[in-house]
Amino acid sequence: MVSKTVLLADDDPHHSELIQNALKDAGVTEGVVHVDNAAEALDYLRRSGRFRERPPGLPVLMLLDLEMNHIGGFTVLEQMKRDPALRVVPVVCLASSPSDSDVARSYQLGANACVLKPLEPEQLVARFQRIGQFWLNTNEPPSEN
């Protein structure tokens, strides 16, 4: 059975809460694991650090804020796509500004999508409801072997 867990890596508590609520509204029933920095995102994916005891399996989707403090989202994306065990996890990069260079770099590093986080909460919720519906209800993830 494929997990329906979504890993959300975003250091903005307000955006994280809105995104989690939008995903719930889209039918994410097993939950969203939220981490607020890149190191924890990598620990979760690798089952290390405080996530050493988490159940096996990879998230069906990672929502990755590109502009986190310290180690940024680009570093996480780059490390994921270099790791044969992690590169199968679909990654939707989240950008706060419409920088063409950030979008291009995301795709060059292997992102599956890049989404601009709108400023209006209603737009943010609607956008992430659609993302959740596609990635969790329409897309067919790889099986866990």
Secondary structure as UniProt FT lines:
FT   STRAND          6..9
FT   HELIX           13..25
FT   TURN            26..27
FT   STRAND          32..35
FT   HELIX           38..46
FT   HELIX           49..51
FT   TURN            52..53
FT   STRAND          61..65
FT   TURN            66..67
FT   HELIX           73..82
FT   TURN            84..88
FT   STRAND          91..95
FT   HELIX           100..108
FT   TURN            109..110
FT   STRAND          113..116
FT   HELIX           121..132
FT   HELIX           133..138
//
